[in-house]
Amino acid sequence: MRMKPELELSEVDGMLAAAEEEALRNGWAVSIAIVDDGGYLLAFRRLAGASKSSTQIAVDKARSAAITRRPTRFFEDMLASGRTGAASLAGVIPMVGGLPALFEGQVVGAIAVSGVKGEFDEQIAEAGLAFLYRCEGR
């Protein structure tokens, strides 16, 4: 039987804290979501001043990144280049800001952010992933 790695609670908490710290350092009011490899919510935080709509968008971006094993930027770039077939993928959010979390080549979850410009959402999500990868010694 094959063993499957999973995110541990301490890793999820650290990812969330690192992403929140990046957002606060820059004065960005955002929502941050972390999901498991199936796209199910593990942790969420909406910072003071973040729009209510950013709540579901962050969760949906994270789910999209986890189930497709790709950054959500991939799908936004596809649409921008005229490849509109990406719009037909059920449940995939083609907006920058969602990143899959990998361990030994396997998706173990994803982190996503919504509330500011996509590049800044992604910057915050990258801070969360950086925490995870420091824990792994990458």
VEXVEXPA-922421 format. One record per atom (N, C-alpha, C, O): residue number from 1; residue in three letters; atom name; x, y, z. Coordinates in nm, 3 decimals, decimal comma, padded with zeros to 5 digits, m for minus. Layout:
BEGIN
NODE  pos  code  site       xx       yy       zz
NODE  NUM   ALA    CA        X        Y        Z
...
//
This chain:
BEGIN
NODE  pos  code  site       xx       yy       zz
NODE    1   MET     N   00,084  m00,117   00,000
NODE    1   MET    CA   00,000   00,000   00,000
NODE    1   MET     C   00,089   00,124   00,000
NODE    1   MET     O   00,193   00,128   00,067
NODE    2   ARG     N   00,049   00,223  m00,074
NODE    2   ARG    CA   00,125   00,347  m00,087
NODE    2   ARG     C   00,085   00,446   00,023
NODE    2   ARG     O  m00,034   00,463   00,053
NODE    3   MET     N   00,183   00,511   00,081
NODE    3   MET    CA   00,158   00,610   00,185
NODE    3   MET     C   00,147   00,748   00,119
NODE    3   MET     O   00,221   00,778   00,025
NODE    4   LYS     N   00,057   00,830   00,168
NODE    4   LYS    CA   00,034   00,961   00,110
NODE    4   LYS     C   00,064   01,069   00,213
NODE    4   LYS     O   00,008   01,066   00,323
NODE    5   PRO     N   00,152   01,166   00,180
NODE    5   PRO    CA   00,181   01,273   00,276
NODE    5   PRO     C   00,062   01,368   00,290
NODE    5   PRO     O  m00,015   01,387   00,196
NODE    6   GLU     N   00,049   01,426   00,408
NODE    6   GLU    CA  m00,057   01,523   00,434
NODE    6   GLU     C   00,002   01,641   00,509
NODE    6   GLU     O   00,102   01,629   00,579
NODE    7   LEU     N  m00,062   01,755   00,494
NODE    7   LEU    CA  m00,023   01,872   00,572
NODE    7   LEU     C  m00,057   01,848   00,718
NODE    7   LEU     O  m00,165   01,798   00,751
NODE    8   GLU     N   00,034   01,885   00,805
NODE    8   GLU    CA   00,008   01,877   00,949
NODE    8   GLU     C  m00,047   02,011   00,997
NODE    8   GLU     O  m00,022   02,115   00,935
NODE    9   LEU     N  m00,119   02,009   01,106
NODE    9   LEU    CA  m00,182   02,129   01,160
NODE    9   LEU     C  m00,078   02,239   01,187
NODE    9   LEU     O  m00,103   02,356   01,160
NODE   10   SER     N   00,038   02,201   01,238
NODE   10   SER    CA   00,141   02,302   01,267
NODE   10   SER     C   00,189   02,368   01,138
NODE   10   SER     O   00,221   02,487   01,137
NODE   11   GLU     N   00,195   02,291   01,029
NODE   11   GLU    CA   00,236   02,347   00,900
NODE   11   GLU     C   00,130   02,442   00,846
NODE   11   GLU     O   00,161   02,549   00,794
NODE   12   VAL     N   00,005   02,402   00,857
NODE   12   VAL    CA  m00,106   02,486   00,812
NODE   12   VAL     C  m00,108   02,616   00,891
NODE   12   VAL     O  m00,123   02,724   00,833
NODE   13   ASP     N  m00,094   02,606   01,022
NODE   13   ASP    CA  m00,093   02,726   01,106
NODE   13   ASP     C   00,023   02,818   01,069
NODE   13   ASP     O   00,006   02,940   01,063
NODE   14   GLY     N   00,140   02,761   01,044
NODE   14   GLY    CA   00,256   02,841   01,007
NODE   14   GLY     C   00,240   02,907   00,871
NODE   14   GLY     O   00,280   03,022   00,852
NODE   15   MET     N   00,182   02,834   00,777
NODE   15   MET    CA   00,157   02,891   00,645
NODE   15   MET     C   00,063   03,010   00,654
NODE   15   MET     O   00,086   03,114   00,594
NODE   16   LEU     N  m00,044   02,992   00,731
NODE   16   LEU    CA  m00,143   03,098   00,748
NODE   16   LEU     C  m00,080   03,221   00,814
NODE   16   LEU     O  m00,103   03,334   00,771
NODE   17   ALA     N   00,000   03,198   00,917
NODE   17   ALA    CA   00,065   03,309   00,988
NODE   17   ALA     C   00,164   03,382   00,896
NODE   17   ALA     O   00,170   03,505   00,898
NODE   18   ALA     N   00,241   03,308   00,817
NODE   18   ALA    CA   00,339   03,370   00,727
NODE   18   ALA     C   00,270   03,453   00,619
NODE   18   ALA     O   00,315   03,562   00,586
NODE   19   ALA     N   00,161   03,400   00,565
NODE   19   ALA    CA   00,086   03,473   00,463
NODE   19   ALA     C   00,023   03,599   00,523
NODE   19   ALA     O   00,026   03,706   00,463
NODE   20   GLU     N  m00,034   03,585   00,641
NODE   20   GLU    CA  m00,095   03,701   00,708
NODE   20   GLU     C   00,011   03,808   00,736
NODE   20   GLU     O  m00,014   03,926   00,716
NODE   21   GLU     N   00,126   03,766   00,782
NODE   21   GLU    CA   00,234   03,860   00,811
NODE   21   GLU     C   00,274   03,939   00,685
NODE   21   GLU     O   00,295   04,060   00,691
NODE   22   GLU     N   00,283   03,870   00,572
NODE   22   GLU    CA   00,317   03,937   00,445
NODE   22   GLU     C   00,210   04,038   00,407
NODE   22   GLU     O   00,241   04,149   00,364
NODE   23   ALA     N   00,085   04,000   00,423
NODE   23   ALA    CA  m00,025   04,091   00,390
NODE   23   ALA     C  m00,024   04,214   00,480
NODE   23   ALA     O  m00,037   04,326   00,433
NODE   24   LEU     N  m00,009   04,192   00,609
NODE   24   LEU    CA  m00,009   04,303   00,705
NODE   24   LEU     C   00,110   04,396   00,685
NODE   24   LEU     O   00,097   04,518   00,696
NODE   25   ARG     N   00,226   04,338   00,655
NODE   25   ARG    CA   00,346   04,419   00,632
NODE   25   ARG     C   00,325   04,517   00,516
NODE   25   ARG     O   00,380   04,627   00,515
NODE   26   ASN     N   00,244   04,475   00,419
NODE   26   ASN    CA   00,219   04,559   00,302
NODE   26   ASN     C   00,089   04,638   00,311
NODE   26   ASN     O   00,056   04,714   00,219
NODE   27   GLY     N   00,015   04,621   00,419
NODE   27   GLY    CA  m00,110   04,695   00,436
NODE   27   GLY     C  m00,222   04,646   00,346
NODE   27   GLY     O  m00,310   04,724   00,308
NODE   28   TRP     N  m00,221   04,516   00,312
NODE   28   TRP    CA  m00,321   04,461   00,222
NODE   28   TRP     C  m00,429   04,386   00,301
NODE   28   TRP     O  m00,399   04,296   00,378
NODE   29   ALA     N  m00,553   04,424   00,280
NODE   29   ALA    CA  m00,668   04,360   00,344
NODE   29   ALA     C  m00,715   04,246   00,252
NODE   29   ALA     O  m00,774   04,271   00,147
NODE   30   VAL     N  m00,689   04,124   00,293
NODE   30   VAL    CA  m00,716   04,008   00,207
NODE   30   VAL     C  m00,779   03,893   00,286
NODE   30   VAL     O  m00,785   03,894   00,409
NODE   31   SER     N  m00,826   03,796   00,210
NODE   31   SER    CA  m00,868   03,668   00,266
NODE   31   SER     C  m00,766   03,563   00,223
NODE   31   SER     O  m00,716   03,566   00,111
NODE   32   ILE     N  m00,736   03,471   00,314
NODE   32   ILE    CA  m00,636   03,367   00,291
NODE   32   ILE     C  m00,701   03,231   00,320
NODE   32   ILE     O  m00,763   03,212   00,424
NODE   33   ALA     N  m00,686   03,139   00,226
NODE   33   ALA    CA  m00,743   03,005   00,243
NODE   33   ALA     C  m00,637   02,899   00,219
NODE   33   ALA     O  m00,554   02,911   00,129
NODE   34   ILE     N  m00,641   02,795   00,300
NODE   34   ILE    CA  m00,554   02,678   00,282
NODE   34   ILE     C  m00,643   02,555   00,278
NODE   34   ILE     O  m00,730   02,536   00,363
NODE   35   VAL     N  m00,620   02,471   00,176
NODE   35   VAL    CA  m00,700   02,350   00,158
NODE   35   VAL     C  m00,610   02,228   00,152
NODE   35   VAL     O  m00,488   02,239   00,135
NODE   36   ASP     N  m00,671   02,110   00,168
NODE   36   ASP    CA  m00,596   01,985   00,152
NODE   36   ASP     C  m00,589   01,947   00,005
NODE   36   ASP     O  m00,631   02,024  m00,081
NODE   37   ASP     N  m00,535   01,830  m00,025
NODE   37   ASP    CA  m00,516   01,789  m00,165
NODE   37   ASP     C  m00,648   01,767  m00,239
NODE   37   ASP     O  m00,648   01,765  m00,362
NODE   38   GLY     N  m00,756   01,751  m00,169
NODE   38   GLY    CA  m00,887   01,736  m00,232
NODE   38   GLY     C  m00,962   01,867  m00,246
NODE   38   GLY     O  m01,073   01,871  m00,299
NODE   39   GLY     N  m00,899   01,976  m00,199
NODE   39   GLY    CA  m00,962   02,107  m00,209
NODE   39   GLY     C  m01,051   02,142  m00,092
NODE   39   GLY     O  m01,128   02,238  m00,099
NODE   40   TYR     N  m01,043   02,064   00,017
NODE   40   TYR    CA  m01,128   02,090   00,134
NODE   40   TYR     C  m01,057   02,182   00,232
NODE   40   TYR     O  m00,938   02,167   00,261
NODE   41   LEU     N  m01,131   02,277   00,282
NODE   41   LEU    CA  m01,076   02,384   00,366
NODE   41   LEU     C  m01,013   02,331   00,495
NODE   41   LEU     O  m01,075   02,255   00,570
NODE   42   LEU     N  m00,888   02,374   00,519
NODE   42   LEU    CA  m00,817   02,342   00,643
NODE   42   LEU     C  m00,805   02,465   00,733
NODE   42   LEU     O  m00,812   02,455   00,856
NODE   43   ALA     N  m00,787   02,582   00,671
NODE   43   ALA    CA  m00,771   02,706   00,748
NODE   43   ALA     C  m00,813   02,824   00,663
NODE   43   ALA     O  m00,801   02,823   00,540
NODE   44   PHE     N  m00,862   02,927   00,731
NODE   44   PHE    CA  m00,907   03,046   00,660
NODE   44   PHE     C  m00,894   03,167   00,752
NODE   44   PHE     O  m00,914   03,158   00,873
NODE   45   ARG     N  m00,859   03,279   00,692
NODE   45   ARG    CA  m00,858   03,405   00,766
NODE   45   ARG     C  m00,895   03,519   00,673
NODE   45   ARG     O  m00,840   03,531   00,564
NODE   46   ARG     N  m00,990   03,603   00,717
NODE   46   ARG    CA  m01,022   03,726   00,645
NODE   46   ARG     C  m00,974   03,840   00,732
NODE   46   ARG     O  m01,023   03,860   00,843
NODE   47   LEU     N  m00,877   03,915   00,681
NODE   47   LEU    CA  m00,819   04,025   00,757
NODE   47   LEU     C  m00,915   04,142   00,762
NODE   47   LEU     O  m01,002   04,157   00,676
NODE   48   ALA     N  m00,899   04,226   00,863
NODE   48   ALA    CA  m00,984   04,343   00,880
NODE   48   ALA     C  m00,980   04,428   00,754
NODE   48   ALA     O  m00,873   04,460   00,702
NODE   49   GLY     N  m01,097   04,463   00,706
NODE   49   GLY    CA  m01,107   04,548   00,588
NODE   49   GLY     C  m01,116   04,474   00,457
NODE   49   GLY     O  m01,140   04,535   00,353
NODE   50   ALA     N  m01,097   04,343   00,459
NODE   50   ALA    CA  m01,106   04,264   00,334
NODE   50   ALA     C  m01,252   04,255   00,291
NODE   50   ALA     O  m01,342   04,247   00,374
NODE   51   SER     N  m01,274   04,257   00,162
NODE   51   SER    CA  m01,411   04,251   00,111
NODE   51   SER     C  m01,473   04,114   00,142
NODE   51   SER     O  m01,403   04,013   00,148
NODE   52   LYS     N  m01,601   04,114   00,161
NODE   52   LYS    CA  m01,670   03,988   00,188
NODE   52   LYS     C  m01,659   03,893   00,070
NODE   52   LYS     O  m01,650   03,772   00,089
NODE   53   SER     N  m01,659   03,947  m00,052
NODE   53   SER    CA  m01,648   03,861  m00,170
NODE   53   SER     C  m01,514   03,789  m00,179
NODE   53   SER     O  m01,504   03,684  m00,242
NODE   54   SER     N  m01,410   03,847  m00,116
NODE   54   SER    CA  m01,279   03,783  m00,121
NODE   54   SER     C  m01,279   03,650  m00,045
NODE   54   SER     O  m01,192   03,566  m00,069
NODE   55   THR     N  m01,373   03,631   00,043
NODE   55   THR    CA  m01,382   03,509   00,122
NODE   55   THR     C  m01,396   03,387   00,032
NODE   55   THR     O  m01,311   03,298   00,034
NODE   56   GLN     N  m01,502   03,382  m00,047
NODE   56   GLN    CA  m01,526   03,266  m00,131
NODE   56   GLN     C  m01,425   03,257  m00,244
NODE   56   GLN     O  m01,388   03,147  m00,285
NODE   57   ILE     N  m01,381   03,371  m00,296
NODE   57   ILE    CA  m01,283   03,368  m00,405
NODE   57   ILE     C  m01,153   03,302  m00,359
NODE   57   ILE     O  m01,096   03,221  m00,432
NODE   58   ALA     N  m01,106   03,334  m00,238
NODE   58   ALA    CA  m00,984   03,272  m00,186
NODE   58   ALA     C  m01,001   03,121  m00,173
NODE   58   ALA     O  m00,912   03,044  m00,212
NODE   59   VAL     N  m01,113   03,078  m00,120
NODE   59   VAL    CA  m01,139   02,934  m00,105
NODE   59   VAL     C  m01,142   02,867  m00,242
NODE   59   VAL     O  m01,084   02,760  m00,260
NODE   60   ASP     N  m01,210   02,928  m00,338
NODE   60   ASP    CA  m01,221   02,870  m00,471
NODE   60   ASP     C  m01,086   02,865  m00,544
NODE   60   ASP     O  m01,056   02,769  m00,613
NODE   61   LYS     N  m01,006   02,970  m00,527
NODE   61   LYS    CA  m00,872   02,969  m00,587
NODE   61   LYS     C  m00,788   02,855  m00,528
NODE   61   LYS     O  m00,721   02,783  m00,602
NODE   62   ALA     N  m00,792   02,839  m00,397
NODE   62   ALA    CA  m00,715   02,733  m00,332
NODE   62   ALA     C  m00,761   02,596  m00,381
NODE   62   ALA     O  m00,679   02,510  m00,412
NODE   63   ARG     N  m00,890   02,576  m00,387
NODE   63   ARG    CA  m00,944   02,448  m00,435
NODE   63   ARG     C  m00,897   02,422  m00,579
NODE   63   ARG     O  m00,856   02,311  m00,612
NODE   64   SER     N  m00,904   02,524  m00,663
NODE   64   SER    CA  m00,862   02,511  m00,802
NODE   64   SER     C  m00,716   02,469  m00,812
NODE   64   SER     O  m00,681   02,380  m00,890
NODE   65   ALA     N  m00,630   02,533  m00,733
NODE   65   ALA    CA  m00,487   02,501  m00,736
NODE   65   ALA     C  m00,461   02,358  m00,688
NODE   65   ALA     O  m00,376   02,289  m00,742
NODE   66   ALA     N  m00,535   02,315  m00,586
NODE   66   ALA    CA  m00,514   02,181  m00,532
NODE   66   ALA     C  m00,559   02,073  m00,631
NODE   66   ALA     O  m00,485   01,978  m00,656
NODE   67   ILE     N  m00,678   02,087  m00,686
NODE   67   ILE    CA  m00,731   01,978  m00,769
NODE   67   ILE     C  m00,669   01,974  m00,908
NODE   67   ILE     O  m00,668   01,869  m00,972
NODE   68   THR     N  m00,617   02,087  m00,956
NODE   68   THR    CA  m00,554   02,087  m01,089
NODE   68   THR     C  m00,403   02,071  m01,082
NODE   68   THR     O  m00,338   02,046  m01,183
NODE   69   ARG     N  m00,346   02,084  m00,962
NODE   69   ARG    CA  m00,201   02,075  m00,940
NODE   69   ARG     C  m00,127   02,187  m01,011
NODE   69   ARG     O  m00,010   02,171  m01,046
NODE   70   ARG     N  m00,193   02,299  m01,033
NODE   70   ARG    CA  m00,133   02,412  m01,104
NODE   70   ARG     C  m00,166   02,542  m01,034
NODE   70   ARG     O  m00,270   02,555  m00,969
NODE   71   PRO     N  m00,076   02,638  m01,046
NODE   71   PRO    CA  m00,111   02,773  m00,998
NODE   71   PRO     C  m00,230   02,825  m01,078
NODE   71   PRO     O  m00,240   02,797  m01,198
NODE   72   THR     N  m00,318   02,898  m01,015
NODE   72   THR    CA  m00,434   02,951  m01,086
NODE   72   THR     C  m00,393   03,050  m01,194
NODE   72   THR     O  m00,470   03,077  m01,286
NODE   73   ARG     N  m00,273   03,105  m01,183
NODE   73   ARG    CA  m00,219   03,194  m01,288
NODE   73   ARG     C  m00,220   03,121  m01,423
NODE   73   ARG     O  m00,242   03,184  m01,527
NODE   74   PHE     N  m00,195   02,992  m01,424
NODE   74   PHE    CA  m00,192   02,912  m01,547
NODE   74   PHE     C  m00,322   02,930  m01,626
NODE   74   PHE     O  m00,319   02,948  m01,747
NODE   75   PHE     N  m00,435   02,924  m01,556
NODE   75   PHE    CA  m00,565   02,933  m01,622
NODE   75   PHE     C  m00,597   03,076  m01,665
NODE   75   PHE     O  m00,657   03,099  m01,770
NODE   76   GLU     N  m00,557   03,173  m01,583
NODE   76   GLU    CA  m00,577   03,312  m01,623
NODE   76   GLU     C  m00,495   03,343  m01,748
NODE   76   GLU     O  m00,543   03,409  m01,840
NODE   77   ASP     N  m00,371   03,294  m01,752
NODE   77   ASP    CA  m00,286   03,314  m01,870
NODE   77   ASP     C  m00,344   03,246  m01,994
NODE   77   ASP     O  m00,336   03,301  m02,104
NODE   78   MET     N  m00,403   03,128  m01,977
NODE   78   MET    CA  m00,466   03,060  m02,090
NODE   78   MET     C  m00,578   03,145  m02,149
NODE   78   MET     O  m00,586   03,163  m02,270
NODE   79   LEU     N  m00,663   03,198  m02,061
NODE   79   LEU    CA  m00,774   03,281  m02,108
NODE   79   LEU     C  m00,722   03,408  m02,175
NODE   79   LEU     O  m00,773   03,449  m02,279
NODE   80   ALA     N  m00,622   03,469  m02,115
NODE   80   ALA    CA  m00,566   03,593  m02,170
NODE   80   ALA     C  m00,506   03,571  m02,308
NODE   80   ALA     O  m00,503   03,663  m02,390
NODE   81   SER     N  m00,456   03,451  m02,334
NODE   81   SER    CA  m00,395   03,422  m02,464
NODE   81   SER     C  m00,497   03,375  m02,567
NODE   81   SER     O  m00,462   03,340  m02,679
NODE   82   GLY     N  m00,624   03,376  m02,528
NODE   82   GLY    CA  m00,730   03,339  m02,622
NODE   82   GLY     C  m00,772   03,194  m02,617
NODE   82   GLY     O  m00,858   03,152  m02,695
NODE   83   ARG     N  m00,713   03,118  m02,529
NODE   83   ARG    CA  m00,749   02,976  m02,515
NODE   83   ARG     C  m00,868   02,965  m02,421
NODE   83   ARG     O  m00,851   02,933  m02,303
NODE   84   THR     N  m00,986   02,992  m02,473
NODE   84   THR    CA  m01,107   03,004  m02,391
NODE   84   THR     C  m01,159   02,871  m02,337
NODE   84   THR     O  m01,252   02,870  m02,256
NODE   85   GLY     N  m01,102   02,761  m02,381
NODE   85   GLY    CA  m01,143   02,631  m02,329
NODE   85   GLY     C  m01,123   02,620  m02,179
NODE   85   GLY     O  m01,192   02,543  m02,112
NODE   86   ALA     N  m01,028   02,697  m02,126
NODE   86   ALA    CA  m01,002   02,695  m01,981
NODE   86   ALA     C  m01,124   02,742  m01,903
NODE   86   ALA     O  m01,142   02,705  m01,788
NODE   87   ALA     N  m01,206   02,825  m01,965
NODE   87   ALA    CA  m01,325   02,876  m01,897
NODE   87   ALA     C  m01,429   02,767  m01,874
NODE   87   ALA     O  m01,517   02,782  m01,790
NODE   88   SER     N  m01,419   02,657  m01,949
NODE   88   SER    CA  m01,518   02,551  m01,936
NODE   88   SER     C  m01,482   02,447  m01,830
NODE   88   SER     O  m01,561   02,356  m01,805
NODE   89   LEU     N  m01,367   02,459  m01,768
NODE   89   LEU    CA  m01,328   02,363  m01,665
NODE   89   LEU     C  m01,411   02,388  m01,539
NODE   89   LEU     O  m01,398   02,492  m01,475
NODE   90   ALA     N  m01,493   02,293  m01,504
NODE   90   ALA    CA  m01,585   02,309  m01,392
NODE   90   ALA     C  m01,511   02,334  m01,262
NODE   90   ALA     O  m01,422   02,258  m01,223
NODE   91   GLY     N  m01,548   02,441  m01,195
NODE   91   GLY    CA  m01,494   02,471  m01,063
NODE   91   GLY     C  m01,356   02,533  m01,061
NODE   91   GLY     O  m01,303   02,560  m00,953
NODE   92   VAL     N  m01,295   02,557  m01,176
NODE   92   VAL    CA  m01,162   02,616  m01,180
NODE   92   VAL     C  m01,174   02,768  m01,190
NODE   92   VAL     O  m01,245   02,821  m01,276
NODE   93   ILE     N  m01,103   02,837  m01,102
NODE   93   ILE    CA  m01,106   02,982  m01,098
NODE   93   ILE     C  m00,983   03,036  m01,170
NODE   93   ILE     O  m00,871   03,020  m01,120
NODE   94   PRO     N  m01,002   03,099  m01,286
NODE   94   PRO    CA  m00,887   03,149  m01,362
NODE   94   PRO     C  m00,843   03,289  m01,317
NODE   94   PRO     O  m00,848   03,385  m01,394
NODE   95   MET     N  m00,801   03,299  m01,192
NODE   95   MET    CA  m00,756   03,425  m01,134
NODE   95   MET     C  m00,626   03,402  m01,059
NODE   95   MET     O  m00,615   03,305  m00,984
NODE   96   VAL     N  m00,528   03,487  m01,077
NODE   96   VAL    CA  m00,399   03,474  m01,010
NODE   96   VAL     C  m00,418   03,480  m00,859
NODE   96   VAL     O  m00,498   03,557  m00,808
NODE   97   GLY     N  m00,342   03,395  m00,787
NODE   97   GLY    CA  m00,344   03,400  m00,642
NODE   97   GLY     C  m00,355   03,267  m00,572
NODE   97   GLY     O  m00,350   03,262  m00,449
NODE   98   GLY     N  m00,369   03,157  m00,647
NODE   98   GLY    CA  m00,376   03,025  m00,587
NODE   98   GLY     C  m00,256   02,943  m00,626
NODE   98   GLY     O  m00,219   02,937  m00,743
NODE   99   LEU     N  m00,192   02,878  m00,527
NODE   99   LEU    CA  m00,070   02,800  m00,552
NODE   99   LEU     C  m00,081   02,661  m00,488
NODE   99   LEU     O  m00,120   02,650  m00,372
NODE  100   PRO     N  m00,048   02,556  m00,563
NODE  100   PRO    CA  m00,047   02,423  m00,502
NODE  100   PRO     C   00,073   02,408  m00,410
NODE  100   PRO     O   00,178   02,468  m00,432
NODE  101   ALA     N   00,056   02,327  m00,307
NODE  101   ALA    CA   00,165   02,293  m00,215
NODE  101   ALA     C   00,208   02,151  m00,247
NODE  101   ALA     O   00,127   02,058  m00,246
NODE  102   LEU     N   00,337   02,135  m00,275
NODE  102   LEU    CA   00,390   02,005  m00,315
NODE  102   LEU     C   00,486   01,950  m00,211
NODE  102   LEU     O   00,560   02,024  m00,146
NODE  103   PHE     N   00,484   01,818  m00,197
NODE  103   PHE    CA   00,582   01,748  m00,115
NODE  103   PHE     C   00,624   01,624  m00,192
NODE  103   PHE     O   00,541   01,539  m00,223
NODE  104   GLU     N   00,753   01,615  m00,223
NODE  104   GLU    CA   00,807   01,503  m00,300
NODE  104   GLU     C   00,726   01,477  m00,426
NODE  104   GLU     O   00,696   01,362  m00,460
NODE  105   GLY     N   00,691   01,585  m00,496
NODE  105   GLY    CA   00,620   01,575  m00,622
NODE  105   GLY     C   00,470   01,551  m00,613
NODE  105   GLY     O   00,402   01,543  m00,715
NODE  106   GLN     N   00,419   01,540  m00,491
NODE  106   GLN    CA   00,276   01,517  m00,473
NODE  106   GLN     C   00,210   01,642  m00,417
NODE  106   GLN     O   00,267   01,710  m00,331
NODE  107   VAL     N   00,091   01,671  m00,465
NODE  107   VAL    CA   00,014   01,783  m00,408
NODE  107   VAL     C  m00,038   01,741  m00,272
NODE  107   VAL     O  m00,103   01,637  m00,258
NODE  108   VAL     N  m00,010   01,824  m00,172
NODE  108   VAL    CA  m00,060   01,798  m00,038
NODE  108   VAL     C  m00,165   01,901   00,002
NODE  108   VAL     O  m00,227   01,891   00,108
NODE  109   GLY     N  m00,186   02,000  m00,083
NODE  109   GLY    CA  m00,283   02,104  m00,056
NODE  109   GLY     C  m00,256   02,225  m00,142
NODE  109   GLY     O  m00,188   02,217  m00,244
NODE  110   ALA     N  m00,311   02,338  m00,099
NODE  110   ALA    CA  m00,290   02,463  m00,172
NODE  110   ALA     C  m00,319   02,579  m00,079
NODE  110   ALA     O  m00,389   02,566   00,022
NODE  111   ILE     N  m00,265   02,694  m00,117
NODE  111   ILE    CA  m00,291   02,818  m00,046
NODE  111   ILE     C  m00,332   02,921  m00,150
NODE  111   ILE     O  m00,278   02,924  m00,260
NODE  112   ALA     N  m00,428   03,005  m00,113
NODE  112   ALA    CA  m00,472   03,110  m00,205
NODE  112   ALA     C  m00,512   03,234  m00,128
NODE  112   ALA     O  m00,549   03,229  m00,011
NODE  113   VAL     N  m00,504   03,345  m00,199
NODE  113   VAL    CA  m00,533   03,475  m00,141
NODE  113   VAL     C  m00,620   03,553  m00,238
NODE  113   VAL     O  m00,606   03,540  m00,360
NODE  114   SER     N  m00,710   03,634  m00,183
NODE  114   SER    CA  m00,793   03,722  m00,265
NODE  114   SER     C  m00,812   03,853  m00,189
NODE  114   SER     O  m00,826   03,855  m00,067
NODE  115   GLY     N  m00,813   03,962  m00,265
NODE  115   GLY    CA  m00,844   04,091  m00,203
NODE  115   GLY     C  m00,766   04,207  m00,261
NODE  115   GLY     O  m00,809   04,322  m00,248
NODE  116   VAL     N  m00,653   04,180  m00,324
NODE  116   VAL    CA  m00,575   04,287  m00,387
NODE  116   VAL     C  m00,543   04,243  m00,529
NODE  116   VAL     O  m00,595   04,141  m00,576
NODE  117   LYS     N  m00,460   04,317  m00,597
NODE  117   LYS    CA  m00,419   04,282  m00,733
NODE  117   LYS     C  m00,362   04,139  m00,733
NODE  117   LYS     O  m00,294   04,099  m00,638
NODE  118   GLY     N  m00,390   04,063  m00,838
NODE  118   GLY    CA  m00,351   03,923  m00,845
NODE  118   GLY     C  m00,206   03,895  m00,812
NODE  118   GLY     O  m00,176   03,798  m00,742
NODE  119   GLU     N  m00,116   03,979  m00,861
NODE  119   GLU    CA   00,026   03,959  m00,834
NODE  119   GLU     C   00,056   03,970  m00,684
NODE  119   GLU     O   00,143   03,900  m00,632
NODE  120   PHE     N  m00,017   04,059  m00,616
NODE  120   PHE    CA   00,003   04,074  m00,472
NODE  120   PHE     C  m00,062   03,959  m00,397
NODE  120   PHE     O  m00,008   03,912  m00,296
NODE  121   ASP     N  m00,178   03,912  m00,444
NODE  121   ASP    CA  m00,238   03,791  m00,387
NODE  121   ASP     C  m00,138   03,676  m00,392
NODE  121   ASP     O  m00,118   03,604  m00,295
NODE  122   GLU     N  m00,075   03,661  m00,508
NODE  122   GLU    CA   00,021   03,552  m00,528
NODE  122   GLU     C   00,144   03,570  m00,439
NODE  122   GLU     O   00,198   03,472  m00,386
NODE  123   GLN     N   00,189   03,693  m00,422
NODE  123   GLN    CA   00,304   03,722  m00,335
NODE  123   GLN     C   00,275   03,678  m00,191
NODE  123   GLN     O   00,362   03,622  m00,124
NODE  124   ILE     N   00,154   03,702  m00,146
NODE  124   ILE    CA   00,115   03,662  m00,010
NODE  124   ILE     C   00,110   03,510  m00,001
NODE  124   ILE     O   00,159   03,452   00,097
NODE  125   ALA     N   00,051   03,445  m00,101
NODE  125   ALA    CA   00,044   03,298  m00,102
NODE  125   ALA     C   00,184   03,238  m00,105
NODE  125   ALA     O   00,210   03,137  m00,039
NODE  126   GLU     N   00,275   03,299  m00,181
NODE  126   GLU    CA   00,413   03,250  m00,185
NODE  126   GLU     C   00,480   03,257  m00,048
NODE  126   GLU     O   00,561   03,171  m00,015
NODE  127   ALA     N   00,447   03,358   00,030
NODE  127   ALA    CA   00,502   03,368   00,166
NODE  127   ALA     C   00,456   03,249   00,251
NODE  127   ALA     O   00,533   03,196   00,331
NODE  128   GLY     N   00,331   03,208   00,234
NODE  128   GLY    CA   00,281   03,092   00,306
NODE  128   GLY     C   00,350   02,965   00,263
NODE  128   GLY     O   00,385   02,882   00,347
NODE  129   LEU     N   00,370   02,948   00,133
NODE  129   LEU    CA   00,441   02,829   00,083
NODE  129   LEU     C   00,586   02,829   00,129
NODE  129   LEU     O   00,642   02,723   00,160
NODE  130   ALA     N   00,648   02,947   00,133
NODE  130   ALA    CA   00,788   02,956   00,177
NODE  130   ALA     C   00,802   02,900   00,318
NODE  130   ALA     O   00,901   02,833   00,348
NODE  131   PHE     N   00,705   02,928   00,405
NODE  131   PHE    CA   00,709   02,872   00,540
NODE  131   PHE     C   00,708   02,719   00,534
NODE  131   PHE     O   00,789   02,653   00,599
NODE  132   LEU     N   00,617   02,663   00,455
NODE  132   LEU    CA   00,606   02,518   00,444
NODE  132   LEU     C   00,737   02,457   00,395
NODE  132   LEU     O   00,783   02,357   00,449
NODE  133   TYR     N   00,797   02,517   00,293
NODE  133   TYR    CA   00,917   02,460   00,234
NODE  133   TYR     C   01,037   02,477   00,326
NODE  133   TYR     O   01,131   02,397   00,320
NODE  134   ARG     N   01,037   02,579   00,411
NODE  134   ARG    CA   01,143   02,590   00,512
NODE  134   ARG     C   01,130   02,476   00,614
NODE  134   ARG     O   01,231   02,422   00,661
NODE  135   CYS     N   01,007   02,439   00,646
NODE  135   CYS    CA   00,985   02,328   00,740
NODE  135   CYS     C   01,039   02,197   00,683
NODE  135   CYS     O   01,089   02,113   00,757
NODE  136   GLU     N   01,028   02,181   00,553
NODE  136   GLU    CA   01,073   02,059   00,488
NODE  136   GLU     C   01,223   02,059   00,464
NODE  136   GLU     O   01,281   01,956   00,432
NODE  137   GLY     N   01,288   02,176   00,479
NODE  137   GLY    CA   01,429   02,185   00,454
NODE  137   GLY     C   01,467   02,202   00,308
NODE  137   GLY     O   01,579   02,171   00,268
NODE  138   ARG     N   01,371   02,250   00,228
NODE  138   ARG    CA   01,399   02,273   00,085
NODE  138   ARG     C   01,480   02,397   00,067
NODE  138   ARG     O   01,514   02,433  m00,046
//
